[in-house]
Amino acid sequence: MAFWGPLSNIGLIIQVTSFYLIPLILMKWNKAIVDRVIQNRTISHLLFWIFFLMVFTLLSSLNSDSIKSQIVIYISMLPVQVTAAYIFNYYQIPKLLFKRNYFLFTLSGFLLVYIFSALGRLSIVYLAEPFIREDFVQESLGEIFSDSAYLFSVYFPSVYIYAFIMLIFKTIKNSFEEKHQMEILQKEKALNELKFLKTQIQPHFLFNTLNNLYALTLTKSDLAPKIVLKLSELLDFILYQSNVSSISIKKEIVLIQGFIDLESLRFGDKLDLVFEHNVDDLNTRIAPLVLLPIIENAFKHGAIGKARTTKIHMFLSVENNVLNFEVYNNKPKTNLIRMTPNNSGIGTRNLERQLELNYPNKNRLMVEDSLEGYLVKLCLELG
């Protein structure tokens, strides 16, 4: 008796297609539930067998007069199919094929296919047919085991269909898990790099400020206590309030203003400073400490040579989640060295990397270097 009965090749295609479509629909319907089920190995395997047993039985019953007979046939075959599927997927594939033991894999493949196909036919002849047929001649063991052509052509696909479906599911599942793990590793790497870049800003900024403070203490300047207070406020923000993925643009402006106030105390009346900002929504989010390297570079390079007033003009605008920031600083006549993004020091390199991590393909940074000064233009898509 043929296990597949009157099922046609078209029917088989419909069945196999349903194995892909139905799980995908369920995953789209409620991914969280599916994820929890997949993580529980026992439940996921149990559902696998229940689901496909029901699908095969129902689809086969469409071509049969009795659904009862189909249930008996599939249940009688199930132990053989389960054993074949787990040996194939958890021993032959990982222990032989993946370890390149091709000879044993091929040999065991032919041998086990023959054995399980014969066992499948035995299940039908000796377990199922006595319940679903009244008048039939039961085949002997010799007849069953000697008819290898019939075993391979009919019972091999019926026994191993579950094994191949399980292999497909395991392959897809492993692929998704590897992709998910790679995404996690990439995110962790990017997060760790961002943390490093932020810590790099702190000593860089602190080094410059302490140098300035040291110079003021040598002259016993009254500005030293004020600088210490401003520095304390800035460090509080940098150390304890910037360890988040984003802050409001309002906080970023407060940080910028604090830095400007700190530098203004040092420059005094030798500073021509303009800071204008126009923001349509102060709650717009931005990655912390992204703009600070631009401002810090402006003060650093604008302060080289003190023969004339340092000119620093900054314009910040945010409209419809698009940020535009322009910073210009003049260049002292004694400093004719051109600065480009490749030789502009720690601050600019830090900024470029932060932009790559925080705003990939959503940032445009341009540095215009002239004999008179530097103009840095930054555009960010914050949304």
N, C-alpha and C positions, 0 to 999 in steps of 0.2 A: 504494500500500500504506500503510495507516495505521500510523503508528509505534507507537501504544499497543497495537495489536493488540486482543485481546478484553478488555483491562482495563476494568473498570467504574468508576463514580464511587466506589463503596464501597471498591474496591481502592486508588484514589488517596488517599482519606481515611486508610486504614490506613497507606499509605506515608508520607504527610506526618506523621501522628501519631508514627510510629516515629522520624522525624527529631528530634523533641523528646524523646521518652522515653529513647531509648538514650543520647544524650550526657549527659542528666541522671543516669541510672543510673551511667554511668562516672565522672562528677564526684563523685557521692556515694561511689563505691567507692574512689577514690584521688585526692583533690583535688590533692595535691602533684604527681603525675605529669602530670595534665591541665594544671596551671598551667605546668609546664615546657614541655610541648608547645605550648601556646598562645603562649608567649613566643617560641618559635622559629617564625618566620613560614613558612619554607620547609617545615618538617616538618608544621606544622598545615594548610597548604594541600594538601600532598600527601596527607595522611591524609583530608582532606575529600573529595577526588575519589575516592580508592580506596574509602572507606567507602560513599559514596552510589552509586557505580557498582555495587558488590557488592549493595547493598540493592535498587536498581532491577532489576538483573539477576535476582536470586533471586526477588523478588516477581513479576516478569513471567513468569518460567519456570513459576510455579504455574498460570498460565492458558495455557500453551503446551505443545506436544508435545515441543519440543526446547529444552534450555537452551543448546545450541550456537548455535542461530539467534539467541537473545536476546543472547548475548555478542557475536556479530558485529554485530548491529544497534546495540547500545549503544556498542561501540568505534568503529564507523564514524561515529557521531554525536558522539562525545566532542570532537574538535577544534572543531567548530562551537559546541557548548555551552560549552566552556571560553572561547573567544574572546568569545562573547556575554555570558557572566557577568562577565568582567573589564572589558569595555568598559562594561557597564551599571553595575557597582558602583564602578569606579575612575575613570570619566570622566563618564558621563551624570549620575549622582547627585551626586557632589561638585562637579564643574566646571560643571554647568548647573543642576540643580534647586536645590541648596543656595545657589547664587549668584543665584537668582531669575531665571534666564534661561529662563523658561517656554516661550517660543516655540521656541527652538532645542531645548529638551529634548523638547517634543512632536513637533516635526518630525523630529528624529533618532530619536525613539522609533519612530514609524511606519515610517520609512525602514529602520532597522536591523532591526526586527522582520520586515519583508518580506524583506530581504536574507538574514538568518540563517535564516528559515523556509524560504526557497527553497534555501539551501545545505544545510540539514538534509535536505530531500527529495532533493536531488541525491546526498547521501551514501548515502541508503538505496537509491535507484534504481541508482546507478552503482557503489557500493562493496559494499553489503550483499547486495542481491538476487541478484547473479550467484553468490554463494557459497551462498545458502540456497534458491534456487528454480531449477528446471531449465527449465520451460516458461513463459515470460512474455514479454509484449511491453513492451520498454523505452520509457518515455515520452521524448519529445524535450524539449530545453531550452525550446522555445516553449510546449509544453503545461504544463511545470512552472511556468514564470514567469507564465503567463497565468491560471492557476487560483488567483487570490488568495484566494478564499473558502475553498478547501481548505487553503491554506497557513496562514491565520490561525486556522482552527478546529481543525486537527489538529497542525500542526507548530510553531505558536507556543507552545502549552503544553509540548510535548515538548522544545523547544530552551531555553526560558526558565525551566523549572522549577528548574534549578540556580541560575540568576541570582537568582530570588526566595528560594530557600533561603539562598543566601549573604548576601543582603541582611538576612534575618531574623537570621542568626547574627552578622553585623557589628553590627547594631543592638543586639542583646542584649549582645554583647561590649563595645561602646562604653559602654553603659549601666552595666555592671558596673565597667568601668574608671573611669568618671567618679565613680561612687559610692565606689569604693575610694580614688580620689585625694582626694575630698572628706573621707573619714574620716581619711586620713593628715594632711591639712591641719588638720582640727579637732583631732586628737590633738597635732600639733606646736604648734598655737596654745595648747591647754590646758597642754601641758608648759612652753612658754616663759612662760606666765602664772604657772604654779606656781613656776618658778625665780625670776621677778621678785618674787613674794610672799615667797619665802623670803629673798631678798636684802633685801627691805624690812624683814623682822623684824630682821635683823642690825643695821643702823644705828639702828633705833628702840630696840632693846634696848641697844645700845652707847651711844647718846646718853644714855639715862637713867642707866646705870651710871657712865659717866664723870662725869656731873654729881654723882652721889653721891660718887665718889672724889675729885673736886676739892674738895668741901666738907670731906672728911676731911683732905685734905692741908693745907688752910688752917689747920686746928686742930692739925696735926701728930699726928693720931690714930695709935695703934699698930695700928688696924684696917686702915689703908691697904695694907700689904704683903699681908695675908691676902686682901683684896678683889682685889688684882691677881692673886694665884695662882688664886683661884676663877674670876675672869673669864677667865683664860687657858685653864682647863679647859673652860669653857662654850664659848668661841669655837672651841676645837679641835673640839668636837662639831658646832657649828653650821656651821662653815666646811668641814670635811673629812669628817664622818661622816653628815651629813644629806642628802647629794646622791643619795639613793636614793628609790624610790617608797614603800617601807615599811620600818619597823624593828620589832623586837620591843617589846612593851609594857614589858618589863623595861628596855630602854634608855630608853624614854620616861620611866619612873619615875626612873631615874638622872638624866636631864636635869632633871626637875622638882625633884628633891631638891637638885641642884647650884644651881639658881636660888634655891631657898628658903634654902639655906645662905648664898648670897651676900647676899641681902636681910636675912637674920637678923643678919649682922655689922653691917649699917648701923643696924637698928632697936634691937638690943640688948634690954634688958628692957622696952621699950615695945611689944613685939610679942606678941600672944596668937595663937599659930599652932598649927593642928592640920592634919595631913596624914595621912589614913588611906586605905589602899588594900587592896582585896580582889579578887584576880585568880585565876580558876580555872586559867588556863594562861598562864604568863609569856612563852611563845613566840608568843602571838597577835600578829598583825601590825597595825600602825597607821601611817598617814602621819605622817612626822616633823614636829615643830613645829606640830602642830594645836592642842594644848592650851596651849602657852606663852602665846599672846596673852590667854587668859582669866586666867591667873595673873598675868601682867604688869599687866593692868588692875586686878586686885584690889589689888596693892601700890601702884600708881600713885594710884588714887582713894582707897584707904584711908589713904594717907599725907598727904592734903591736910589741913592743920591738925594740929598736934602737941600739942593741949591734953590729949589723952587717949590711952590705949593703942589701938593699931591691932589690930583683930580680923580675922583671916583664917582661915577654916575651909574645908578642902578634903576632899572624899570622892570617891574613885575606885573604881569596881567594874567588873569585866569578867566576864560569865558567858554562856556559849554564844555567843561572838562578838558580844555586845551590850555596848557600853560606856556607862556612866552616870557623868557627872562633874558634881559640884556644887561651886561656889565661892561662899562668902559673905564679904563684907567690910563692916565697919561704916562708917557715914558720919559724919565729924566734924560737930559741931553748927554749925560755921562754914560748912559747905558744904551748902546746901540745893538745889543745882542738880540736877535729875533727869537721869539718863543713860539713854538709850534706844539700841537698836542703830543708830539713824541718826545719833546725835551723840556716840558714845562714843569717837571718835578712830580713829587708824590701826589699832590693835590689833584692835578688834572688826570693823571693815570688812574687814581682812585675813582674819580668821577666817571670816567669812561667805562670802567668795569662795573660800577654800580648801576649805570644806565643800562648796560647790557643785561644785567641780572634782573633789575626791577622793571624795566620797560623795553623788552626786546622788540625790535621793529616798530617801536613807538616813540623814538627819540631822534632828534636831529641836533647835533652839536657842531658849531662852527666857530673858529677862531680867526679873526682878522688881525694880522700883525702889520703895522705900519711904523714909519720912523717916529711918529708922534705918540703912538700908544697902542693898546690892545683892546679889541672889542670881541667879547664872547657872547654868542647868541645860542640860547637853548630853547628848544620846543619839545614839550612832552604831551603825549596823549594820556591823560590821567584816568579816563573812564575805561 
